[in-house]
Amino acid sequence: MNTSTISAAPDQSDRARDIITLLLALDIEDQQTTLARVIAASVHDGPGTALEQFAGTGQLDAARALDEIDDLRVPFEQEAWVDALSRHVIFARGARS
C-alpha cells in the first residue's frame, strides 16, 4: 500500500487569466517590456544586478544587463527566455549603455 501524499500547487488559473488579460490590454511595446522584466526577475543573480534593477523598476542599464546575460547559466528549457531578454535589451529604445 502506498501511503505517500501528493500535494498539488494551489490553482493559479484565475490569476493567470487576470495577468493575460492585463497584458493583452497593453500595446505591443509594453507587452514586450513586461515580458522582458518578468524574465529578468526569473533569471537575475540577485540584488544590485542590472537585471534585478530592470525587473524591479524598469530602468535598464543595457551594457551591464548584456554582461550579466552573457554570464547566465540556465536550464535548456529557459534558453529561449534568455534569447528574448537579450533581444529586448539590444533593441530597447532609451536604454543607457
LUMZA-667506 format. One line per 5 residues: their letters; for each residue y, z, x of N, C-alpha, C, O. Coordinates in steps of 0.02 Angstrom, whole numbers. Layout:
BEGIN
A = Y Z X Y Z X Y Z X Y Z X ~ ...
This chain:
BEGIN
MNTST = -58 0 42 0 0 0 62 0 45 66 38 93 ~ 108 -42 29 171 -46 67 223 -1 34 240 -10 -25 ~ 247 47 72 295 94 44 366 83 70 410 124 57 ~ 376 28 108 444 16 134 490 -7 78 469 -38 30 ~ 552 11 86 603 -6 36 648 -60 64 671 -55 120
ISAAP = 660 -111 25 705 -164 45 770 -154 6 770 -152 -55 ~ 824 -147 43 888 -139 8 929 -203 17 934 -230 72 ~ 956 -226 -36 997 -286 -35 1070 -267 -27 1092 -213 -47 ~ 1107 -313 3 1179 -302 9 1210 -305 -61 1183 -337 -106 ~ 1266 -272 -68 1300 -275 -134 1317 -347 -152 1333 -387 -108
DQSDR = 1313 -362 -214 1329 -430 -237 1404 -443 -228 1446 -407 -255 ~ 1420 -493 -189 1489 -510 -175 1510 -575 -210 1561 -605 -191 ~ 1472 -597 -259 1486 -660 -293 1556 -663 -324 1591 -713 -316 ~ 1575 -609 -357 1642 -609 -388 1697 -613 -336 1746 -649 -344 ~ 1688 -575 -282 1738 -576 -228 1741 -645 -196 1796 -671 -184
ARDII = 1684 -675 -183 1683 -742 -154 1717 -792 -200 1755 -834 -177 ~ 1704 -787 -264 1734 -833 -312 1811 -825 -312 1847 -874 -315 ~ 1834 -763 -309 1907 -750 -307 1938 -779 -243 1991 -810 -246 ~ 1906 -769 -187 1932 -795 -124 1934 -871 -124 1983 -902 -103 ~ 1881 -902 -148 1878 -975 -151 1933 -1001 -197 1967 -1050 -180
TLLLA = 1943 -970 -254 1996 -991 -300 2064 -986 -267 2105 -1031 -273 ~ 2077 -930 -232 2141 -922 -198 2150 -975 -143 2204 -1003 -137 ~ 2098 -989 -105 2103 -1039 -51 2117 -1108 -80 2157 -1146 -51 ~ 2085 -1125 -135 2095 -1191 -164 2166 -1200 -192 2189 -1256 -200 ~ 2199 -1144 -206 2268 -1148 -231 2318 -1162 -175 2375 -1181 -188
LDIED = 2296 -1154 -112 2340 -1166 -55 2342 -1241 -39 2296 -1278 -55 ~ 2396 -1263 -6 2396 -1331 19 2348 -1336 78 2327 -1285 105 ~ 2331 -1397 98 2279 -1408 148 2295 -1375 214 2250 -1349 248 ~ 2358 -1376 235 2377 -1345 299 2366 -1270 296 2341 -1241 344 ~ 2385 -1239 241 2374 -1167 234 2300 -1150 229 2278 -1098 253
QQTTL = 2261 -1193 197 2188 -1183 194 2159 -1183 265 2119 -1140 282 ~ 2180 -1231 305 2154 -1236 374 2175 -1176 415 2135 -1150 454 ~ 2237 -1154 407 2260 -1095 445 2222 -1033 424 2203 -993 466 ~ 2212 -1024 359 2175 -966 335 2103 -967 361 2078 -915 382 ~ 2071 -1024 359 2003 -1029 386 2003 -1013 461 1959 -977 484
ARVIA = 2050 -1039 498 2054 -1026 570 2063 -951 583 2033 -924 629 ~ 2104 -918 542 2115 -846 551 2052 -806 535 2037 -757 569 ~ 2015 -827 485 1952 -793 468 1902 -802 525 1868 -755 544 ~ 1898 -862 552 1853 -874 609 1875 -832 668 1833 -799 700 ~ 1940 -832 684 1965 -792 740 1947 -718 730 1928 -684 778
ASVHD = 1953 -693 669 1936 -623 655 1861 -610 667 1842 -555 686 ~ 1821 -660 657 1748 -652 663 1724 -656 736 1671 -630 752 ~ 1762 -689 779 1737 -702 847 1778 -670 903 1757 -673 961 ~ 1836 -641 888 1879 -615 942 1844 -558 980 1799 -526 954 ~ 1868 -547 1041 1837 -496 1085 1869 -428 1080 1853 -384 1120
GPGTA = 1914 -417 1034 1941 -350 1024 2016 -347 1022 2051 -398 1027 ~ 2042 -286 1015 2115 -275 1010 2152 -302 1071 2128 -298 1128 ~ 2210 -329 1058 2252 -354 1112 2239 -425 1133 2275 -453 1175 ~ 2188 -456 1104 2174 -525 1121 2217 -572 1079 2240 -553 1025 ~ 2227 -632 1103 2266 -681 1065 2232 -699 999 2266 -709 949
LEQFA = 2166 -702 1000 2130 -719 938 2135 -662 887 2141 -674 827 ~ 2134 -600 911 2142 -543 866 2212 -543 837 2221 -529 777 ~ 2262 -558 878 2331 -561 854 2339 -616 802 2371 -605 750 ~ 2310 -674 815 2314 -729 768 2279 -711 702 2306 -724 648 ~ 2221 -681 707 2184 -661 646 2224 -612 605 2226 -617 543
GTGQL = 2255 -564 638 2290 -511 602 2359 -528 578 2382 -503 527 ~ 2395 -570 616 2465 -583 600 2482 -655 585 2534 -670 554 ~ 2440 -701 607 2455 -772 600 2496 -798 659 2509 -858 663 ~ 2517 -754 704 2555 -776 763 2506 -802 815 2459 -767 834 ~ 2518 -863 837 2470 -896 881 2501 -910 949 2552 -944 955
DAARA = 2470 -883 1001 2485 -900 1070 2430 -948 1091 2376 -928 1112 ~ 2445 -1012 1085 2394 -1064 1092 2360 -1063 1161 2299 -1068 1165 ~ 2399 -1056 1214 2370 -1057 1281 2321 -1000 1291 2265 -1010 1315 ~ 2341 -939 1272 2296 -881 1278 2235 -888 1233 2179 -872 1252 ~ 2247 -913 1172 2191 -921 1124 2140 -970 1151 2080 -958 1146
LDEID = 2163 -1026 1179 2116 -1075 1206 2077 -1047 1266 2018 -1061 1273 ~ 2110 -1007 1308 2074 -975 1363 2020 -929 1336 1964 -928 1362 ~ 2036 -891 1284 1986 -846 1254 1929 -885 1222 1871 -866 1227 ~ 1946 -939 1188 1895 -981 1157 1847 -1009 1210 1787 -1011 1199 ~ 1875 -1029 1266 1832 -1055 1321 1781 -1003 1344 1727 -1021 1366
DLRVP = 1799 -939 1339 1755 -886 1363 1707 -860 1309 1663 -819 1324 ~ 1714 -882 1247 1673 -857 1193 1600 -877 1202 1584 -933 1224 ~ 1556 -831 1185 1484 -844 1182 1463 -825 1112 1464 -766 1093 ~ 1442 -874 1073 1422 -862 1003 1354 -892 991 1332 -936 1028 ~ 1320 -868 940 1255 -898 921 1265 -972 903 1319 -993 883
FEQEA = 1213 -1010 911 1215 -1082 895 1244 -1095 826 1282 -1142 817 ~ 1227 -1053 778 1250 -1063 709 1325 -1058 702 1353 -1082 653 ~ 1359 -1026 750 1432 -1017 746 1471 -1065 791 1532 -1061 794 ~ 1436 -1109 826 1471 -1156 869 1519 -1201 831 1573 -1217 856 ~ 1500 -1221 770 1545 -1263 729 1608 -1224 711 1662 -1253 705
WVDAL = 1602 -1158 702 1660 -1116 688 1709 -1119 746 1769 -1129 737 ~ 1682 -1111 807 1725 -1111 867 1757 -1180 876 1815 -1184 896 ~ 1719 -1233 862 1748 -1300 866 1806 -1308 818 1858 -1335 836 ~ 1797 -1285 756 1851 -1289 706 1911 -1248 728 1968 -1270 720 ~ 1900 -1189 754 1954 -1146 778 1991 -1180 836 2052 -1180 838
SRHVI = 1954 -1210 882 1985 -1245 938 2029 -1302 914 2086 -1309 938 ~ 2004 -1341 868 2044 -1397 841 2107 -1371 809 2161 -1401 817 ~ 2102 -1316 772 2161 -1289 740 2213 -1267 792 2272 -1282 786 ~ 2190 -1232 843 2236 -1208 894 2270 -1267 930 2330 -1265 942 ~ 2231 -1318 945 2258 -1376 981 2310 -1413 940 2362 -1434 966
FARGA = 2297 -1420 875 2340 -1461 833 2389 -1422 790 2428 -1452 753 ~ 2389 -1356 796 2434 -1315 754 2506 -1330 770 2526 -1333 828 ~ 2545 -1340 718 2617 -1351 727 2650 -1284 743 2634 -1233 712 ~ 2696 -1285 789 2734 -1224 804 2698 -1176 849 2723 -1120 860 ~ 2640 -1194 876 2604 -1148 920 2640 -1144 987 2662 -1194 1014
RS = 2645 -1082 1012 2676 -1073 1079 2623 -1086 1131 2565 -1070 1121 ~ 2644 -1114 1188 2597 -1122 1243 2625 -1092 1306 2592 -1094 1358
